[in-house]
Amino acid sequence: MPPKGKKAGLGEVLLGSEQVTVVDVGAATGMHPRFRALRPNLRAVLFEPDKRSYFALVAERSDDAVHNCALDETDGTTRINLARKEQCSSFLMPRQELLRDFPEPERYDIEGTAEVETRSIDSVARDGPEIDFIKLDAQGAELRILRGATATLESVWGLEIEVEFTAIYQGQPLFSDVDPFVRARGFELLDLERYYWARTSVPDMARTSGQLVFADALYFKRQDEVERILSSIDWPSLRAGRFRRLLALLYVYRRNDYALQLLERLTASGLVELTAADRTALRERLLSNHPLALPAFKGRDRIGPRVMEGIDGLFTTRLWWRVDPDF
């Protein structure tokens, strides 16, 4: 129990002693701040093939497992094209004819190549703890990596995948290729964090809505798949622990409606066994997970969006890109 007057942390309420394992592929800039809420119950496994970003990650993330190799469909070696901006390095060559239409195309200039070790996620999973969530930002290699994770995807709770609507690299799979592959494995799409770019013909996003180029797609297992996974676990305590890890992941992505639906239905059916006190604590924590909101007043639904749009404009109109919505 937390000290009197101190609110219990996320781990104390949602996770207890459970550890959530998150694999972050292409972790050049480190893990997203949302995952901080899971510490100290977070087991992070990061992969970054570009040595320039890898050494920075090792220095910053001493508590995490950081691997200087690439994930791919199979174990082996492959060539990576090293771009001027480290986060733009890829197995694939950039489409310079497209990139020249947008600002800062030099980010994608190839300055060299390197042979890197590759591993599949299925191979990684055999050697480590059970994986709960996978985040992919691999500059066009996402579908290759997913094809090397078919066994692991049977039991992973969720995915965040960078998906393209316009190919930035030559031969890059698009959202229309990735989405059916993921859905066929029991996941459903909950959100798209969409990124738009403005062409060089305008000075900034204040003068255009831009072009949808890519998005971060958020997927979680459907309820029937959640039930299948939990039903395969014999011990009730282990089943409840695995379920708590799912709730924690839904919490950090603010998918409280789905988390509460699963909590109510799966405890009512007896598939997940929790005490009444635990159910109440979990429900209260999930319901408290919301941003600040304008108080109720006449015309709020009309005025509120305009106010938020104006505030957002203060920060984005001088940029050549924007993101909508930021989940």
C-alpha positions as CSV (number, residue, x, y, z in Angstrom):
1,M,0.0,0.0,0.0
2,P,1.3,3.5,-0.7
3,P,1.9,5.9,2.2
4,K,-1.2,7.6,3.6
5,G,-2.2,10.6,1.4
6,K,-0.1,9.4,-1.6
7,K,-1.8,8.2,-4.7
8,A,-0.8,4.6,-5.7
9,G,1.4,4.4,-8.8
10,L,0.3,2.7,-12.0
11,G,2.4,-0.4,-11.2
12,E,0.9,-0.8,-7.7
13,V,-2.7,-0.7,-8.9
14,L,-2.6,-2.2,-12.4
15,L,0.5,-4.5,-12.3
16,G,1.5,-5.4,-8.8
17,S,4.6,-7.6,-9.3
18,E,4.0,-8.1,-13.0
19,Q,6.6,-7.0,-15.6
20,V,5.4,-5.7,-19.0
21,T,7.8,-6.5,-21.9
22,V,7.9,-4.0,-24.7
23,V,10.1,-4.5,-27.8
24,D,11.0,-1.3,-29.5
25,V,12.4,-1.7,-33.0
26,G,14.1,1.3,-34.5
27,A,14.5,3.0,-31.2
28,A,16.9,5.7,-32.4
29,T,15.4,8.5,-30.3
30,G,14.5,6.3,-27.3
31,M,11.2,5.0,-26.0
32,H,8.1,7.3,-26.1
33,P,7.5,9.1,-22.7
34,R,4.2,7.3,-22.4
35,F,6.0,4.1,-21.3
36,R,7.5,5.9,-18.3
37,A,4.3,5.2,-16.5
38,L,5.1,1.5,-16.6
39,R,8.4,1.8,-14.7
40,P,9.6,0.1,-12.6
41,N,7.4,-2.6,-14.0
42,L,8.7,-2.1,-17.6
43,R,11.1,-4.5,-19.3
44,A,12.2,-2.7,-22.4
45,V,14.1,-4.4,-25.2
46,L,15.4,-1.9,-27.8
47,F,16.9,-2.6,-31.3
48,E,18.9,0.0,-33.2
49,P,21.1,-1.1,-36.1
50,D,22.7,2.3,-36.8
51,K,25.8,2.5,-34.5
52,R,25.5,6.3,-34.3
53,S,22.1,6.0,-32.6
54,Y,23.0,2.8,-30.8
55,F,25.8,4.3,-28.7
56,A,23.6,7.2,-27.7
57,L,20.9,4.8,-26.6
58,V,23.3,2.8,-24.5
59,A,24.4,5.9,-22.7
60,E,20.8,7.1,-22.0
61,R,19.0,3.8,-21.3
62,S,21.3,2.0,-18.9
63,D,18.4,0.1,-17.4
64,D,17.1,-1.3,-20.7
65,A,18.4,-4.1,-23.0
66,V,19.7,-2.3,-26.1
67,H,20.8,-4.4,-29.1
68,N,23.0,-3.2,-32.0
69,C,21.3,-5.3,-34.7
70,A,18.4,-5.1,-37.1
71,L,15.2,-7.1,-36.9
72,D,14.2,-8.8,-40.1
73,E,12.2,-11.8,-41.4
74,T,15.1,-14.2,-40.7
75,D,18.4,-14.4,-38.7
76,G,21.5,-13.5,-40.7
77,T,23.1,-10.4,-42.1
78,T,22.0,-7.6,-44.5
79,R,23.1,-4.3,-45.8
80,I,21.7,-1.1,-44.3
81,N,21.9,2.3,-46.2
82,L,23.2,4.9,-43.8
83,A,21.4,8.2,-44.3
84,R,22.7,11.6,-43.3
85,K,20.0,11.7,-40.6
86,E,20.4,8.5,-38.5
87,Q,16.6,8.0,-38.1
88,C,16.3,7.8,-42.0
89,S,18.7,4.8,-42.5
90,S,17.0,1.9,-44.1
91,F,17.4,-1.5,-45.8
92,L,15.8,0.3,-48.8
93,M,16.9,3.2,-50.9
94,P,15.0,6.5,-50.5
95,R,12.8,7.8,-53.3
96,Q,14.7,11.0,-53.9
97,E,12.3,12.1,-56.8
98,L,9.5,12.2,-54.2
99,L,11.5,13.7,-51.3
100,R,12.7,16.6,-53.4
101,D,9.1,17.9,-53.4
102,F,9.2,18.4,-49.7
103,P,11.6,20.3,-47.3
104,E,14.9,18.8,-46.0
105,P,15.3,16.0,-48.6
106,E,19.0,15.9,-47.7
107,R,18.1,14.0,-44.5
108,Y,17.8,10.9,-46.7
109,D,21.1,11.3,-48.5
110,I,23.0,8.0,-48.4
111,E,26.5,8.5,-47.0
112,G,27.5,4.9,-46.8
113,T,26.4,1.3,-46.1
114,A,27.1,-1.2,-43.4
115,E,26.6,-4.9,-43.0
116,V,24.5,-5.6,-39.9
117,E,23.4,-8.6,-38.0
118,T,19.7,-9.4,-38.3
119,R,17.4,-11.4,-36.1
120,S,13.7,-12.3,-36.3
121,I,11.3,-11.4,-33.5
122,D,10.5,-15.1,-33.2
123,S,14.2,-15.8,-32.6
124,V,14.4,-13.1,-30.0
125,A,11.3,-14.3,-28.2
126,R,12.7,-17.9,-27.9
127,D,15.7,-16.5,-25.9
128,G,13.8,-14.0,-23.7
129,P,10.7,-13.2,-21.7
130,E,7.2,-13.3,-23.1
131,I,6.6,-10.2,-25.3
132,D,3.5,-8.1,-24.5
133,F,3.9,-5.3,-27.0
134,I,5.9,-4.5,-30.1
135,K,6.6,-1.0,-31.5
136,L,7.9,-0.8,-35.0
137,D,9.6,2.2,-36.7
138,A,11.9,0.5,-39.2
139,Q,11.9,2.7,-42.3
140,G,10.1,0.4,-44.6
141,A,11.0,-2.9,-43.1
142,E,7.9,-3.2,-40.9
143,L,6.2,-5.9,-42.9
144,R,9.4,-8.0,-43.2
145,I,9.8,-7.8,-39.4
146,L,6.2,-8.9,-38.9
147,R,6.6,-11.9,-41.2
148,G,9.5,-12.9,-38.9
149,A,7.2,-12.7,-35.9
150,T,4.3,-15.0,-36.8
151,A,4.6,-17.2,-33.8
152,T,5.1,-14.3,-31.4
153,L,2.1,-12.4,-32.7
154,E,-0.1,-15.3,-31.5
155,S,0.3,-14.0,-27.9
156,V,1.3,-10.3,-28.2
157,W,-1.3,-7.9,-26.8
158,G,-0.7,-5.0,-29.0
159,L,1.3,-3.3,-31.8
160,E,2.3,0.2,-32.8
161,I,3.5,0.2,-36.4
162,E,4.7,3.0,-38.6
163,V,2.7,2.6,-41.8
164,E,3.1,4.6,-45.1
165,F,0.4,6.0,-47.4
166,T,3.1,7.4,-49.7
167,A,6.2,5.3,-50.3
168,I,9.3,7.1,-49.0
169,Y,11.6,4.3,-49.9
170,Q,11.8,2.2,-53.1
171,G,9.6,-0.9,-52.9
172,Q,8.3,0.1,-49.5
173,P,5.0,-1.7,-48.4
174,L,2.1,0.6,-47.7
175,F,-0.6,0.6,-45.1
176,S,-2.8,-1.4,-47.5
177,D,-0.2,-4.2,-47.3
178,V,0.5,-4.1,-43.6
179,D,-3.1,-3.8,-42.3
180,P,-4.5,-7.0,-43.7
181,F,-1.5,-9.0,-42.5
182,V,-2.0,-7.7,-38.9
183,R,-5.8,-8.1,-38.9
184,A,-5.5,-11.7,-40.1
185,R,-3.6,-12.4,-36.8
186,G,-6.4,-11.3,-34.5
187,F,-5.6,-7.6,-34.1
188,E,-8.0,-4.7,-34.7
189,L,-7.0,-1.1,-35.6
190,L,-7.8,1.3,-32.7
191,D,-6.2,4.5,-34.0
192,L,-4.0,6.2,-36.5
193,E,-1.6,9.0,-35.5
194,R,-1.4,10.7,-38.9
195,Y,1.6,12.7,-40.2
196,Y,1.2,15.3,-43.0
197,W,3.9,17.0,-45.0
198,A,3.7,20.4,-46.9
199,R,5.4,20.7,-50.2
200,T,8.1,23.3,-50.8
201,S,5.7,25.3,-52.9
202,V,4.3,26.8,-49.6
203,P,6.4,28.1,-46.7
204,D,4.7,26.3,-43.9
205,M,1.6,24.3,-42.7
206,A,-0.4,27.6,-42.1
207,R,-1.1,27.7,-45.8
208,T,-2.1,24.1,-46.6
209,S,-3.4,20.9,-45.0
210,G,-0.5,19.0,-46.7
211,Q,-0.3,15.4,-47.8
212,L,-0.8,12.4,-45.6
213,V,2.5,10.6,-45.8
214,F,2.6,8.1,-42.9
215,A,1.0,7.2,-39.6
216,D,1.6,5.3,-36.4
217,A,-1.1,2.6,-36.4
218,L,-2.2,1.3,-33.0
219,Y,-3.5,-2.3,-32.9
220,F,-4.7,-4.5,-30.0
221,K,-6.0,-8.0,-29.9
222,R,-9.8,-8.4,-30.4
223,Q,-11.8,-9.7,-27.4
224,D,-12.1,-13.2,-28.8
225,E,-8.4,-13.3,-29.2
226,V,-7.8,-12.0,-25.7
227,E,-10.1,-14.8,-24.4
228,R,-8.2,-17.4,-26.5
229,I,-4.8,-16.3,-25.1
230,L,-6.0,-16.3,-21.5
231,S,-7.8,-19.6,-21.8
232,S,-4.5,-21.2,-22.8
233,I,-3.1,-20.3,-19.4
234,D,-3.9,-23.0,-16.8
235,W,-3.1,-21.2,-13.5
236,P,-5.7,-18.5,-12.5
237,S,-3.0,-16.3,-10.9
238,L,-0.8,-16.4,-14.0
239,R,-3.9,-15.7,-16.2
240,A,-4.8,-12.7,-14.0
241,G,-1.2,-11.4,-14.2
242,R,-1.2,-11.6,-18.0
243,F,-4.5,-9.8,-18.1
244,R,-3.2,-7.0,-15.9
245,R,-0.3,-6.5,-18.4
246,L,-2.9,-5.9,-21.1
247,L,-4.8,-3.4,-19.0
248,A,-1.6,-1.5,-18.3
249,L,-0.8,-1.2,-22.0
250,L,-4.4,-0.1,-22.8
251,Y,-4.0,2.5,-20.0
252,V,-0.8,4.1,-21.3
253,Y,-2.5,4.5,-24.7
254,R,-5.7,5.8,-23.0
255,R,-7.9,3.1,-24.4
256,N,-9.9,3.0,-21.2
257,D,-13.2,2.1,-22.8
258,Y,-11.8,-1.2,-24.1
259,A,-9.9,-1.9,-20.9
260,L,-13.0,-1.4,-18.8
261,Q,-15.1,-3.6,-21.2
262,L,-12.6,-6.4,-20.9
263,L,-12.4,-6.0,-17.2
264,E,-16.1,-6.2,-16.7
265,R,-16.8,-9.0,-19.2
266,L,-13.9,-11.3,-18.4
267,T,-14.3,-11.1,-14.7
268,A,-18.0,-11.7,-15.0
269,S,-17.4,-14.8,-17.1
270,G,-14.9,-16.1,-14.6
271,L,-12.1,-16.3,-17.1
272,V,-10.1,-13.7,-15.1
273,E,-10.3,-14.2,-11.3
274,L,-9.8,-11.0,-9.3
275,T,-11.0,-10.0,-5.8
276,A,-13.8,-7.4,-5.5
277,A,-11.3,-5.0,-4.1
278,D,-8.9,-5.5,-7.0
279,R,-11.7,-5.0,-9.5
280,T,-12.8,-1.8,-7.8
281,A,-9.2,-0.4,-7.7
282,L,-8.6,-1.3,-11.4
283,R,-11.9,0.3,-12.5
284,E,-11.2,3.5,-10.5
285,R,-7.7,3.8,-11.9
286,L,-8.9,3.4,-15.5
287,L,-11.7,5.9,-15.1
288,S,-9.3,8.5,-13.7
289,N,-7.1,8.3,-16.8
290,H,-8.3,11.3,-18.8
291,P,-6.9,14.7,-19.8
292,L,-8.1,18.0,-18.5
293,A,-11.4,19.1,-20.1
294,L,-13.4,22.3,-20.4
295,P,-16.2,22.5,-17.8
296,A,-19.8,22.1,-19.2
297,F,-21.3,25.4,-20.6
298,K,-23.7,26.3,-23.4
299,G,-21.8,26.2,-26.7
300,R,-18.8,24.2,-25.4
301,D,-19.0,21.7,-28.2
302,R,-18.9,24.5,-30.7
303,I,-16.3,26.7,-29.1
304,G,-14.0,24.1,-27.6
305,P,-12.7,22.6,-30.8
306,R,-12.0,26.1,-32.2
307,V,-10.0,27.1,-29.1
308,M,-7.9,23.9,-29.3
309,E,-7.4,24.4,-33.0
310,G,-6.1,27.9,-32.4
311,I,-3.7,26.7,-29.6
312,D,-2.4,23.9,-31.9
313,G,-1.9,26.4,-34.6
314,L,0.5,28.5,-32.5
315,F,2.9,25.5,-32.5
316,T,2.4,24.0,-35.9
317,T,1.9,26.8,-38.5
318,R,5.6,27.5,-38.8
319,L,6.4,23.9,-39.4
320,W,6.3,22.0,-42.8
321,W,4.7,19.0,-41.1
322,R,1.9,18.3,-38.6
323,V,0.5,15.3,-36.7
324,D,-3.2,14.7,-36.1
325,P,-4.2,13.3,-33.7
326,D,-1.3,12.8,-31.3
327,F,-2.2,9.7,-29.3
